[in-house]
Amino acid sequence: MPQSSILMAVLALALAFIPRLTFGQSATGFNIAAPTGGGKQFWTDRFVHHDWRIQRNVFTGHYRLLDGDDVRQAWGGYEACRKAFERLRVERELPPVRGKVVLTVHGLGRTRQSLAGMGKYLAEEGGFTWLNFSYASTRDSIDAHAVALGQVVDALTEAEEVHFVAHSLGNLVVRRYMAQRAQAEPEARGPKLGRFVMLAPPNQGAELAERLRNNELFRLIFGTSGQQLAVRWDEVKQRLAVPPCPFGILAGGRGEGGLNNAVLAGDDDLVVTVEETRLAGAADFRVVPALHTFLMDEPVVRQYTLRFLQHGYFVSPEKRQPIAAAEVQRPEREKGRENES
């Protein structure tokens, strides 16, 4: 066989394994079931069924279907992956997603594994159907993350209601999704919203991100969403909903004499200040002695979260600490920008 023919044959075989950059909705690629890393910063979930998921690559735009062991079962266009899932769902007798669903949403630069312990706890101790949303937090905008979250929620047609537990930036993604949902037609708004627990949410922006806005390493690592917090917060905050469902806030703080971030004003968890977490309308609020990165792993935080999802308070009805509008103060840095202008 001529050498050129051999090279063409090798190239054709290689292309069978390389995702094309554009796909029609029915397009699919030749697939050999192969293990993956499950998607870190380059893949965003567009469909989640228990631990199965269809993800979209933020660079190529193609989709893939992963099973519960993160093995790729199909790839190509979204509809092709969805059809492959429906076939496998029947073949493997996968159970439907029903009952009271709790959907966990990780923060900036993290993966869904960061909330795995929390999710398992809520499923085992509270009987919730747990789904874990994964998104390319550093490679796309908050708007794009919210659209993807909405697609996942909309597919939960058999769920009784959907609760949310989010960490850090994940809270802004949920709030943006809720704003998008409010603008949709009533018949297109998906399942009923339950309750929402916010873990260390930068509801008033993030001073630390603003201080790092000119840092090249920060820009490289935390990408679009990081820059939205750093330099575009005034624009972002206008597009976030105050949750239309009962919500509670758990902030990390070290208290007076504790380990705090010297560049931040007031009590903090080394990343977000307690005041930055506050949002008017919260049904309950608590500060726990924990660091930002590990807040969701604290036993008391898991207990508080479960109690709020079940009852609407962290400790008891009598010990609730709701946040009224008058209690939330604008950060000093925002006032300073107004004075400069």
N, C-alpha and C positions, 0 to 999 in steps of 0.2 A: 504494500500500500504506500503511495507517495507520502512523503513527510508532511506536506501541506494538508492532506486528507486526515492524517492522524491528528494534527493540531486542531483541525476543525471539529473532529469528533470529540476531542478532549474539551474544547471550548463549549460545545453544545451540552456536554454532560455537566460541566461546571455551572453553566447558566441555569440548569434545572434546579440547582440548589441555592441560587442567589436570588433573593426577592427582587422583583422588578420595581421600578420607582413609581409607576402608575398602575392602578388596578381599576377595572370596572367593578361594579358591585357584585357581579356573578363570577368574577375571575378567581381562580384558585391555582395554587402551585403544586407541583409534584412534591409529596411529603414523605419523609422517612421519620417516624416517631423518634424524637431525639430529646434528651434532657437539656434544660435551659437553666439560667440563673433565676428565672421567674420574673424578670423585669425589674430594673433598678431606676436609673435616671433617664432612660431612653424610651420607656414604654408606659402607656397610660391605659388603664382599664376602661372598656366601653360596654362590657357586659360581665356580670358576676353571678354565678349560680353555685352557691355554697363555695367550694374551693376551686371550681372551674372558672376560667375567665377568658374573655376575648380582649386582646390588647392591641393598641395602635402604636406604631413606631413614630416618634415625633420628627424624625429626619426623613424617612422614606415614605411615610404615610401608609404602609401596608399593615395588615392585621395578622394576628396569629391566635390560634386556640390552644390554651394550655389546660392540661388536666390537673388533678389535685396534687400530683407529684411534680408539677412544672415541666411535664413532657409535652412537647409540641405535637398536637394531633392534626393540625391543618394550618394553612396560611394562605394569604391572598387578599381578596376583598372582604368587607365585613359580612355581606350576605352569604358568601360562600362559607365563611367560618361559622356563621349562625346555623346554616343548613347542616354542616358537619356535626355541630354540637347536638342538634335535634335528633340526628340519626344515632349518635352515640348515647344520647340520653335514654332513648328507647332500648337500645341494645344492652346497656349496662344498668338499666332500671334505676336511674338517678332520681332521688326524691325531689319533689317540688320545693320551692322556697315559700313557706307559708308561716302564719302566725305573726308574732311580734318580732320584727327584725331590728337588730341594732347594727348600724353601719359605722365602722371606725375609719377615721381619716388621719393619716400621719402628717407630720410637719415638714418644713423646708429642709431639703438635703437628707431626709430620712427615707426609710422604706416601710412597707407594711409590716415587716417583722417587728418594728418598734412598738406596735400596738397588739402584737400577738398574745402576750400575756394578759393584757386587759380584756381582749375579746374572748379568750378561753374562759376567763373568770366569769364574765357576764353570761356566757352560754351555760356553764356548769352550775353556777350558783343562782342564776336568775331565770334559766330556761329560755333565754332569748335565742332566736336564730341569728347567728353572728355572720356578717359579711365584712370583709376587709378590703377597702378600696385602695388601690395603688396607682400613683400618678407620677409623671416625670416632673417633680416639683421645681427643679432648677432649670429646666429646659423650655418652659412655656409660661404663658401668662395666667394670672388668677382667673380671668374670664374663660380661658380654654380649659383649665382644670374644672371649673364649675360646669361647663357644658358637658364634659365627659361624665362628671358625677351625676348630672341630671339624666343622662342616657342610661346609666346603671340603675338609678332609682325608678325610672319610667318602666323598665323591664320587669319590675317586681309586681306583676299584675295579680298575683295570688297572696301577697302579703296583707296582713290585717292592718298594720301600721308600721312606720319606719322611724326609729330613734337614731340619733347621731351622737357619737363621742369623738371629738377631734382634739388634736394637739397642735398648738402653736399656729403656723400658717394654715393648717387644715381647717381651722375655725373660720378663717376669711373665705376659704373656698366654699364651705357650707353656707355661709352668709350670702355669698355672691350667687350661689345656686338658688337660694331661697328668694333672692330678688328677681332672678330670671323666671322662677316658677310663678311668682306673683303676677308677672306680665303675660303669662301664657293663658290661653283660653281655659275655663274651668274644667272642661272634659279632657284636657291634655296635661293636667297637673300631677298625675301619678297618684300613688297611694297616700293615705292619710298620714300626716306628720304626727309623731309622738312627742318625745321630749329630747332635749339637746343638752349635753354636758360639755362645756368648754374647758379644756386643760391648757393653762398658760396662754391664753389668746392675746395677741397684740391688737386688741380692739381699738386702742387709741394710737395706733402706729407703734413703731419701734425705734427708740432713740439710738440704740446700738447700731442698727442698720444705717441710720442717717449719718452716724459718725464715721462709718466705714464706706460711705458712698463713693469716695475717690480712691479707694484701695483696689488696686488691680486684681489682687488675689481674691478678694471678696466678689468682685464682678465675675471673675472666671468661674469660681466654684458655685456661687448661688444664682447666677444667671438672671433671667428675666424677672422671675418673681422676687428675687432679692433686690433688684433695682427698683421694682415697684414699691417695696417697703422703704427703700433708701431715698429715692428722689421723686416718686410720683404718688406719695401717700395722699396728698390733698385731692387728687383725682380718684384714687382707688376708694377712699372712704365714702365718696358720694354714691358709689355703686353697690354698697353693701346693705343688705336688709337687716333691720332689727328682727330677730326671729319671730315669726307669727305663732310659734308654739312655746310652751313653757321651757325656759332655759336656765341653767345654773352655771356658775363660774368657779373654778378652782385655780387659785393663783399660788405660785411658789414664792416663798419669802423666808428670809433667815432671821428676821426680827432685829431688834436693837442689839448690837454687839455680835451679830452673826456674820457669816461670810457673805459679803456683798460685792458687787462690781463697783470699783472705785470711780468709774467714768459715768455711772448712772446715778440719777438723783432719786433718793428714797429707797425703800425696801425693794429687793429684787431677787430673782432666781439665777442671777448671773447673765441672763439674756434679756428678759422682759421685766419691767418693774410692775409692782402690784397695781399702781395707778393705771398703767397702760392696759391692764386686763379688764378694767371695769367697763360695764355697758349698761346704760339705763334700761330698766325693764326686766332685769334678771330676777328670777323668783327666789334665788338663794345665792350666797357668796361665802367663800371660805378661803383663808390663807393657810397653807400647810407648809411645814418646814422641809422643803425639798428643792432640789436643783432642777432647772428647766429640762435638761436632757433626760432625767430619770423620774420625772414627776409621775408618769403613768404606771411606774413599777412599784410605787409606795403602797403598801397594804391598805392604809387608811384612805388613800385616794380611790382605790378600787372599791372599797366599801361605800364611800360617799357616792361614787358614781352609780353603783347598783341601786342604792337607796333612792337617789333622785330619779332614776329611770322608772323605778317601781312606784314611787309615792310623790315625787315632786319636791323633795327637800333632802338636805344632806344629813341632818341629825334628827330633827323632829319638827313638827309644825310650829311649836312654840319657840324654837331656836333658829328659825329661818332668819336670814339677813338679806332681804330684798334690796335692790338698788333702785332708788328713785332718780329722776332726771337731775334734780338739784344736787345730788351727791357726786355726780361725775364732773370733774373739772377738766378743762382743756389743758393739755400739756403745756408747760412753760415755753417749749421750743416753738409751738404754733403761735403763741402770743407774740413771741419775739419776731417771728417772720412778718406778722401783721404790722408791728411797729416799724420794721425796716421799710415796708412798702408805703 
